[in-house]
């Protein structure tokens, strides 16, 4: 959690506690606590510059953007500065690999200018409050790396971490080449044969100038990323941010993978409009479980399917017919609503109107009394995300609305404040195909009726609002379960 977010959360909890205590409470030092707490918050780590190193088609750009994605998720301000993008501002139309010849002085000056512009923009961005700037370029000579280190470390006082992407696996290189040719703007107007030939010549030009890093001689903070994470080596990591980068890089495998996500089937609490709890599935929810099992058991292309669920009954009941290994993961449990567990929105407004208003004002950071917030879920999901960034494939996760909002928001690069309002309907399979740092989402709706649990943020979030305003966007639900006890509904 960012310092400002943590400060706001602590302040809100403290105010809530203060209001619940009587004025003659004799707890020692309670009124003196807040100044001390706030004085400890607001300290920022020294900014970090992550500098990618390596020949073309070694996976630098994919790794750079994935590091950015993960660090932004963990509430660090991270941004990639791609040297090629600056070069294209000066040379809009790419013609051939001659641009990268060592003896092409004019082109070398343009590329040097592009590197300097990326460096200057990264410096300005860090000075304005950024945490991690990621320089995506080749940086293949000792001179270029020394220039980067001298500017950022010696002149600016920032931390610098070099990540060298090395690959000696020819099959992996060819795979990376195909991905570059598919997505690079340089080759969008070339035939595939000409582009392939041109790119291989480009690699040869870079190899003529390439000077591999020597960590102990150079003395830089350093990570070597060999063959897409097959092996890692590190040297002189010396800051918390560098360690956080390492935790991601050591987990990340840049291979295409497919994930499936689904909420549990409709539960009895869903029917009644109650939040949280550990309710059983409704009859329609059990019908969805049958349909979900039929869908995945009939998918012949899903080799090695694995299933993860939360610890709650409704997820276990949803997957019980699926023919695949099933694991229980506690981090996938639904957001815990504390004293509001099992209440309907109407009951929460009646018993805790101020809490209900606070929640609508800042749903991301609001923490239920004795419960959790979306930020808490994001923190406990970090190990899950690192696992998914590894060599996982064909995985079905059956979990809960708030949890799946956070996981989907991560892969879809959503802003944090958007997470609590991502629509994840019941009785729906969401398929994510992840390739590099790009992600494709497909929605597969199974034809099983269910209630709609999606609630938009109301326009009036004031603590002084009327009950009608507070409940304006509450989705409809039923008063009892009697309508759903007919076993005939379970027939597909």
C-alpha positions as CSV (number, residue, x, y, z in Angstrom):
1,X,0.0,0.0,0.0
2,X,1.3,3.5,-0.9
3,X,2.1,5.8,2.0
4,X,-0.9,8.0,1.3
5,X,-3.2,5.0,1.0
6,X,-1.9,3.5,4.3
7,X,-2.2,6.8,6.1
8,X,-5.8,7.3,5.0
9,X,-6.7,3.7,6.0
10,X,-5.1,4.1,9.5
11,X,-6.7,7.5,10.0
12,X,-10.2,6.1,9.1
13,X,-9.7,3.1,11.5
14,X,-8.5,5.4,14.2
15,X,-11.5,7.8,13.8
16,X,-13.9,4.8,13.8
17,X,-12.3,3.6,17.0
18,X,-12.4,7.0,18.6
19,X,-16.1,7.4,17.9
20,X,-16.9,4.0,19.4
21,X,-15.0,4.8,22.6
22,X,-16.5,7.0,25.3
23,X,-14.9,10.4,26.0
24,X,-13.9,9.4,29.5
25,X,-12.0,6.4,28.2
26,X,-8.7,6.1,30.2
27,X,-6.6,4.3,27.6
28,X,-3.1,5.7,28.0
29,X,-1.7,7.6,25.1
30,X,-4.6,7.0,22.6
31,X,-4.8,10.7,21.7
32,X,-1.0,10.9,21.2
33,X,-0.9,7.9,18.9
34,X,-1.8,9.5,15.6
35,X,1.0,12.1,15.4
36,X,3.5,9.4,16.0
37,X,2.0,7.1,13.4
38,X,1.8,9.7,10.7
39,X,5.4,10.8,11.3
40,X,6.5,7.3,10.3
41,X,4.7,7.4,7.0
42,X,5.6,9.2,3.9
43,X,9.2,7.9,3.6
44,X,9.9,6.9,0.1
45,X,12.7,4.6,-1.0
46,X,15.4,6.0,-3.3
47,X,14.1,5.7,-6.9
48,X,15.3,2.8,-9.0
49,X,16.4,2.7,-12.6
50,X,16.1,-0.8,-14.2
51,X,18.3,-1.0,-17.3
52,X,17.6,-3.8,-19.8
53,X,20.7,-5.2,-21.5
54,X,21.0,-7.7,-24.4
55,X,20.9,-8.5,-28.0
56,X,17.6,-8.2,-30.0
57,X,15.1,-11.0,-29.6
58,X,16.2,-12.0,-26.1
59,X,13.0,-11.1,-24.4
60,X,14.0,-7.7,-22.9
61,X,10.8,-5.8,-23.9
62,X,8.4,-8.4,-22.6
63,X,10.3,-8.6,-19.3
64,X,10.4,-4.8,-19.0
65,X,6.6,-4.4,-19.5
66,X,5.8,-7.3,-17.2
67,X,8.0,-5.8,-14.4
68,X,6.1,-2.5,-14.9
69,X,2.8,-4.3,-14.7
70,X,3.8,-6.1,-11.5
71,X,5.3,-3.1,-9.7
72,X,2.3,-0.9,-10.5
73,X,0.1,-3.6,-9.1
74,X,2.2,-3.6,-5.9
75,X,1.5,0.2,-5.7
76,X,4.9,1.4,-7.0
77,X,4.9,3.9,-9.7
78,X,6.7,2.2,-12.6
79,X,7.1,3.2,-16.2
80,X,8.9,1.8,-19.2
81,X,10.9,4.1,-21.4
82,X,11.5,2.3,-24.7
83,X,14.5,3.6,-26.7
84,X,13.0,2.3,-30.0
85,X,10.0,4.6,-29.5
86,X,12.2,7.6,-29.3
87,X,14.2,6.5,-32.4
88,X,10.9,6.2,-34.4
89,X,10.2,9.9,-33.6
90,X,13.3,10.8,-35.6
91,X,13.0,8.1,-38.2
92,X,9.4,7.5,-38.9
93,X,9.8,5.0,-41.7
94,X,12.2,2.1,-41.1
95,X,13.8,1.0,-44.3
96,X,16.5,-1.6,-43.5
97,X,19.0,-3.1,-41.1
98,X,21.6,-0.6,-42.4
99,X,20.3,1.7,-39.7
100,X,22.2,-0.4,-37.1
101,X,25.5,-0.8,-38.9
102,X,28.4,0.3,-36.7
103,X,29.9,2.4,-39.6
104,X,26.6,4.2,-40.2
105,X,27.6,7.4,-38.3
106,X,24.5,9.4,-39.1
107,X,22.2,6.7,-37.8
108,X,24.4,6.1,-34.8
109,X,24.0,9.7,-33.8
110,X,20.2,9.4,-34.1
111,X,20.2,6.3,-32.0
112,X,22.5,8.0,-29.4
113,X,20.1,10.9,-29.3
114,X,17.2,8.6,-28.7
115,X,19.0,7.0,-25.8
116,X,19.7,10.4,-24.3
117,X,16.0,11.5,-24.7
118,X,14.8,8.3,-23.0
119,X,17.3,8.9,-20.2
120,X,16.2,12.5,-19.7
121,X,12.5,11.7,-19.7
122,X,13.1,8.9,-17.2
123,X,15.1,11.3,-15.0
124,X,12.3,13.9,-15.1
125,X,9.7,11.3,-14.3
126,X,11.5,10.0,-11.3
127,X,12.1,13.6,-10.0
128,X,8.3,14.2,-10.3
129,X,7.5,11.2,-8.0
130,X,8.1,8.0,-9.9
131,X,9.5,5.0,-8.1
132,X,10.9,2.8,-10.9
133,X,12.0,3.8,-14.4
134,X,12.7,0.9,-16.8
135,X,15.0,1.7,-19.7
136,X,14.1,-0.8,-22.5
137,X,17.0,-0.9,-24.9
138,X,20.0,-3.0,-25.9
139,X,22.8,-1.1,-23.8
140,X,25.2,-3.6,-25.3
141,X,28.5,-1.7,-24.8
142,X,30.4,-1.1,-21.6
143,X,30.6,2.6,-22.5
144,X,26.8,2.9,-22.8
145,X,26.2,1.1,-19.5
146,X,28.8,3.3,-17.7
147,X,27.0,6.4,-19.0
148,X,23.7,5.2,-17.6
149,X,25.2,4.3,-14.3
150,X,27.2,7.5,-13.9
151,X,24.2,9.7,-14.7
152,X,21.6,8.0,-12.5
153,X,23.7,6.6,-9.7
154,X,26.5,9.2,-9.3
155,X,24.8,12.4,-10.6
156,X,21.2,11.8,-9.5
157,X,21.7,9.5,-6.5
158,X,19.3,6.9,-7.7
159,X,19.7,3.1,-7.5
160,X,20.5,1.3,-10.8
161,X,19.8,-2.3,-11.6
162,X,21.0,-3.9,-14.8
163,X,19.1,-6.9,-16.1
164,X,20.9,-8.8,-18.8
165,X,18.7,-11.1,-21.0
166,X,20.9,-13.8,-22.4
167,X,19.7,-16.7,-24.7
168,X,21.7,-19.5,-26.2
169,X,18.6,-21.6,-27.1
170,X,18.1,-21.3,-30.8
171,X,14.5,-22.4,-30.7
172,X,13.7,-19.8,-28.2
173,X,15.5,-17.1,-30.2
174,X,13.5,-18.0,-33.3
175,X,10.3,-17.9,-31.2
176,X,11.2,-14.4,-30.0
177,X,12.1,-13.3,-33.5
178,X,8.6,-14.3,-34.7
179,X,7.0,-12.3,-31.9
180,X,9.1,-9.3,-32.7
181,X,8.2,-9.4,-36.4
182,X,4.5,-9.8,-35.5
183,X,4.3,-6.8,-33.2
184,X,7.2,-4.4,-34.1
185,X,6.1,-1.2,-35.9
186,X,9.4,-1.4,-37.9
187,X,8.2,-4.4,-39.9
188,X,4.5,-3.8,-40.4
189,X,4.9,-2.8,-44.0
190,X,7.4,-5.5,-45.0
191,X,6.7,-9.0,-46.3
192,X,7.4,-11.7,-43.7
193,X,10.3,-13.1,-45.7
194,X,12.0,-9.7,-46.1
195,X,11.4,-8.8,-42.5
196,X,12.9,-12.1,-41.2
197,X,16.0,-11.6,-43.3
198,X,16.3,-8.0,-42.3
199,X,16.0,-8.8,-38.6
200,X,18.7,-11.4,-38.7
201,X,21.0,-8.9,-40.2
202,X,20.1,-6.4,-37.5
203,X,21.1,-9.0,-34.9
204,X,24.4,-9.5,-36.6
205,X,25.2,-5.8,-36.5
206,X,24.5,-5.7,-32.8
207,X,26.7,-8.8,-32.2
208,X,29.6,-7.0,-33.8
209,X,29.4,-4.4,-31.1
210,X,28.2,-6.6,-28.2
211,X,30.2,-6.6,-24.9
212,X,28.7,-9.0,-22.4
213,X,28.5,-7.7,-18.8
214,X,31.1,-8.8,-16.2
215,X,29.3,-8.2,-12.9
216,X,32.3,-8.4,-10.6
217,X,34.5,-6.3,-12.8
218,X,31.7,-3.7,-13.5
219,X,30.6,-3.6,-9.9
220,X,27.0,-2.9,-10.8
221,X,23.8,-4.3,-9.2
222,X,23.0,-7.0,-11.7
223,X,20.5,-9.8,-12.6
224,X,21.3,-12.3,-15.4
225,X,18.1,-13.8,-17.0
226,X,19.1,-16.8,-19.0
227,X,16.9,-18.6,-21.5
228,X,13.6,-17.1,-20.4
229,X,14.2,-17.8,-16.7
230,X,15.8,-21.2,-17.0
231,X,18.6,-19.9,-14.8
232,X,19.2,-16.6,-12.9
233,X,22.3,-15.2,-11.3
234,X,22.5,-12.0,-9.2
235,X,25.2,-9.7,-7.9
236,X,25.1,-6.8,-5.4
237,X,21.4,-6.3,-5.0
238,X,21.2,-3.6,-2.3
239,X,17.7,-2.1,-2.0
240,X,14.1,-3.2,-1.2
241,X,13.0,-2.2,-4.7
242,X,15.7,-4.3,-6.3
243,X,14.6,-7.3,-4.2
244,X,11.0,-6.8,-5.3
245,X,12.1,-6.8,-8.9
246,X,14.1,-10.0,-8.3
247,X,11.1,-11.7,-6.7
248,X,9.1,-11.1,-9.9
249,X,11.9,-11.9,-12.4
250,X,12.7,-15.1,-10.6
251,X,9.1,-16.3,-11.0
252,X,8.3,-15.0,-14.5
253,X,8.3,-17.3,-17.5
254,X,7.4,-15.5,-20.8
255,X,5.5,-18.4,-22.4
256,X,2.0,-18.3,-23.7
257,X,-0.5,-19.7,-21.2
258,X,-4.3,-20.0,-20.8
259,X,-6.3,-19.4,-17.6
260,X,-10.0,-19.9,-16.9
261,X,-11.8,-18.0,-14.2
262,X,-15.3,-18.5,-12.8
263,X,-17.1,-17.4,-9.7
264,X,-18.8,-20.2,-7.7
265,X,-22.3,-21.1,-8.8
266,X,-25.1,-18.9,-7.4
267,X,-25.2,-19.3,-3.6
268,X,-28.1,-19.1,-1.2
269,X,-26.7,-15.8,0.1
270,X,-26.6,-14.5,-3.5
271,X,-30.3,-15.2,-3.8
272,X,-31.0,-13.4,-0.6
273,X,-28.7,-10.5,-1.4
274,X,-26.4,-11.2,1.5
275,X,-22.6,-10.5,1.4
276,X,-19.9,-13.0,2.5
277,X,-20.6,-16.0,4.6
278,X,-20.1,-19.6,3.8
279,X,-23.4,-20.5,2.2
280,X,-24.3,-23.6,0.1
281,X,-25.1,-23.3,-3.6
282,X,-28.7,-22.6,-4.6
283,X,-30.5,-25.1,-6.8
284,X,-29.5,-22.9,-9.8
285,X,-25.9,-22.8,-8.5
286,X,-25.8,-26.6,-8.4
287,X,-27.1,-26.6,-12.0
288,X,-24.2,-24.4,-13.0
289,X,-21.8,-26.8,-11.3
290,X,-23.1,-29.6,-13.5
291,X,-22.8,-27.4,-16.6
292,X,-19.3,-26.3,-15.7
293,X,-18.1,-29.9,-15.2
294,X,-19.7,-30.8,-18.5
295,X,-17.9,-28.0,-20.3
296,X,-14.4,-28.8,-18.9
297,X,-14.7,-32.6,-19.0
298,X,-15.6,-32.3,-22.7
299,X,-12.7,-30.0,-23.7
300,X,-10.3,-32.4,-25.3
301,X,-7.7,-29.8,-25.9
302,X,-7.3,-29.0,-22.2
303,X,-4.4,-31.3,-21.4
304,X,-3.2,-31.2,-17.8
305,X,-6.1,-29.1,-16.5
306,X,-5.7,-28.1,-12.9
307,X,-8.3,-26.5,-10.6
308,X,-7.9,-24.0,-7.8
309,X,-10.6,-23.1,-5.4
310,X,-11.0,-21.1,-2.2
311,X,-11.6,-22.7,1.2
312,X,-15.4,-21.9,1.1
313,X,-18.1,-24.5,0.5
314,X,-19.6,-22.8,-2.5
315,X,-16.4,-23.1,-4.6
316,X,-15.9,-26.8,-3.6
317,X,-19.5,-27.6,-4.5
318,X,-19.0,-25.8,-7.9
319,X,-16.0,-27.9,-9.0
320,X,-16.9,-31.3,-7.5
321,X,-17.8,-32.8,-10.9
322,X,-14.7,-31.7,-12.8
323,X,-12.3,-34.5,-13.7
324,X,-9.0,-32.8,-12.8
325,X,-6.7,-32.3,-9.7
326,X,-8.3,-29.8,-7.4
327,X,-6.3,-27.7,-4.9
328,X,-7.6,-25.4,-2.2
329,X,-5.8,-22.0,-2.0
330,X,-6.7,-19.8,1.1
331,X,-5.6,-16.6,-0.7
332,X,-8.6,-17.1,-3.0
333,X,-11.1,-16.7,-0.2
334,X,-13.6,-13.9,-0.6
335,X,-13.1,-10.5,0.9
336,X,-14.0,-10.9,4.6
337,X,-16.7,-8.4,5.6
338,X,-16.0,-8.5,9.4
339,X,-19.0,-7.4,11.4
340,X,-21.0,-7.1,8.2
341,X,-20.6,-10.8,7.2
342,X,-24.0,-12.2,6.2
343,X,-25.8,-8.9,6.1
344,X,-27.7,-7.6,3.1
345,X,-27.0,-4.1,1.8
346,X,-30.3,-3.0,3.3
347,X,-29.3,-4.3,6.7
348,X,-25.9,-2.7,6.5
349,X,-27.4,0.7,5.7
350,X,-29.8,0.3,8.6
351,X,-27.2,-0.8,11.2
352,X,-24.0,1.0,9.9
353,X,-25.1,3.9,7.6
354,X,-21.8,5.7,8.0
355,X,-19.8,2.6,7.2
356,X,-21.9,2.0,4.1
357,X,-21.2,5.6,3.0
358,X,-17.5,5.3,3.6
359,X,-17.4,2.1,1.6
360,X,-19.1,3.9,-1.4
361,X,-16.7,6.8,-1.1
362,X,-13.6,4.7,-1.5
363,X,-14.4,1.0,-2.2
364,X,-10.8,0.1,-3.0
365,X,-9.3,1.1,0.4
366,X,-12.4,0.8,2.6
367,X,-11.9,-1.9,5.3
368,X,-14.9,-3.4,7.0
369,X,-14.7,-3.2,10.8
370,X,-12.7,-6.3,11.8
371,X,-12.6,-7.3,8.1
372,X,-10.7,-6.6,4.9
373,X,-10.4,-4.2,2.0
374,X,-9.6,-4.7,-1.6
375,X,-6.1,-3.6,-0.9
376,X,-5.8,-6.4,1.7
377,X,-6.9,-8.9,-1.0
378,X,-4.3,-7.5,-3.4
379,X,-1.6,-8.0,-0.8
380,X,-2.6,-11.6,-0.1
381,X,-2.9,-12.4,-3.9
382,X,0.8,-11.5,-4.6
383,X,2.0,-15.1,-4.2
384,X,-0.9,-16.3,-6.4
385,X,0.1,-13.9,-9.2
386,X,3.7,-14.8,-9.0
387,X,2.7,-18.5,-9.4
388,X,0.5,-17.6,-12.4
389,X,3.4,-15.7,-14.0
390,X,5.5,-18.9,-13.9
391,X,5.0,-21.9,-16.2
392,X,1.3,-22.4,-15.3
393,X,-1.1,-23.3,-18.1
394,X,-4.6,-24.6,-18.5
395,X,-5.6,-23.6,-15.0
396,X,-9.2,-23.0,-13.8
397,X,-9.6,-20.8,-10.8
398,X,-13.1,-20.9,-9.1
399,X,-13.2,-18.1,-6.6
400,X,-15.3,-15.0,-5.6
401,X,-16.3,-11.7,-7.1
402,X,-13.8,-9.4,-5.3
403,X,-10.9,-11.8,-5.7
404,X,-11.5,-12.3,-9.4
405,X,-11.8,-8.6,-9.9
406,X,-8.3,-8.2,-8.5
407,X,-6.8,-11.0,-10.6
408,X,-8.4,-10.0,-13.8
409,X,-7.6,-6.4,-13.1
410,X,-3.9,-7.3,-12.9
411,X,-3.7,-9.1,-16.2
412,X,-5.9,-6.5,-18.0
413,X,-3.7,-3.7,-16.6
414,X,-6.7,-1.9,-14.9
415,X,-6.1,1.0,-12.6
416,X,-6.5,0.2,-8.9
417,X,-9.6,2.4,-8.5
418,X,-11.3,0.4,-11.3
419,X,-10.9,-3.0,-9.6
420,X,-14.0,-2.8,-7.3
421,X,-16.3,-2.1,-10.3
422,X,-15.1,-4.8,-12.8
423,X,-18.2,-6.8,-13.7
424,X,-17.6,-10.5,-13.0
425,X,-21.1,-12.1,-13.4
426,X,-22.2,-15.4,-12.0
427,X,-22.4,-18.5,-14.2
428,X,-19.8,-17.2,-16.6
429,X,-16.4,-18.6,-17.6
430,X,-13.7,-16.0,-18.4
431,X,-10.9,-17.2,-20.6
432,X,-7.6,-15.3,-20.5
433,X,-4.9,-16.1,-23.1
434,X,-1.6,-14.5,-22.0
435,X,1.2,-14.0,-24.6
436,X,4.2,-12.0,-23.6
437,X,2.9,-8.8,-22.0
438,X,-0.4,-8.9,-24.0
439,X,-3.6,-10.5,-22.9
440,X,-6.8,-11.6,-24.7
441,X,-10.1,-12.1,-22.7
442,X,-13.0,-14.1,-23.9
443,X,-16.4,-14.4,-22.0
444,X,-18.3,-17.7,-22.1
445,X,-21.7,-17.4,-20.7
446,X,-23.4,-20.7,-19.7
447,X,-27.1,-20.6,-20.1
448,X,-28.1,-21.0,-16.4
449,X,-30.3,-18.3,-14.8
450,X,-28.9,-16.5,-11.7
451,X,-29.3,-13.2,-9.8
452,X,-27.2,-10.2,-10.7
453,X,-24.9,-9.2,-7.9
454,X,-23.3,-6.2,-9.6
455,X,-23.7,-2.9,-7.7
456,X,-22.6,0.4,-9.3
457,X,-21.2,3.2,-7.2
458,X,-24.1,5.5,-6.3
459,X,-23.8,9.2,-7.2
460,X,-24.5,10.3,-3.6
461,X,-21.9,8.9,-1.2
462,X,-22.3,11.4,1.6
463,X,-22.7,10.1,5.1
464,X,-25.8,12.3,5.3
465,X,-27.6,10.8,2.3
466,X,-31.0,9.3,2.6
467,X,-31.7,5.6,2.7
468,X,-33.2,5.7,-0.7
469,X,-30.0,7.3,-2.2
470,X,-27.8,4.7,-0.4
471,X,-29.8,1.8,-1.8
472,X,-30.4,3.2,-5.2
473,X,-27.9,0.8,-7.0
474,X,-28.5,-2.3,-4.9
475,X,-29.3,-5.2,-7.2
476,X,-32.7,-6.9,-6.7
477,X,-32.8,-10.1,-4.7
478,X,-35.3,-12.4,-3.0
479,X,-36.7,-12.5,0.5
480,X,-36.5,-16.2,1.0
481,X,-35.4,-19.4,-0.7
482,X,-38.7,-21.1,-1.1
483,X,-38.9,-20.4,-4.8
484,X,-35.6,-22.2,-5.5
485,X,-36.2,-25.5,-3.6
486,X,-37.8,-27.2,-6.6
487,X,-35.5,-30.0,-7.7
488,X,-36.8,-29.8,-11.3
489,X,-34.9,-26.6,-11.8
490,X,-31.6,-28.5,-11.8
491,X,-32.5,-30.2,-15.1
492,X,-30.5,-28.7,-18.0
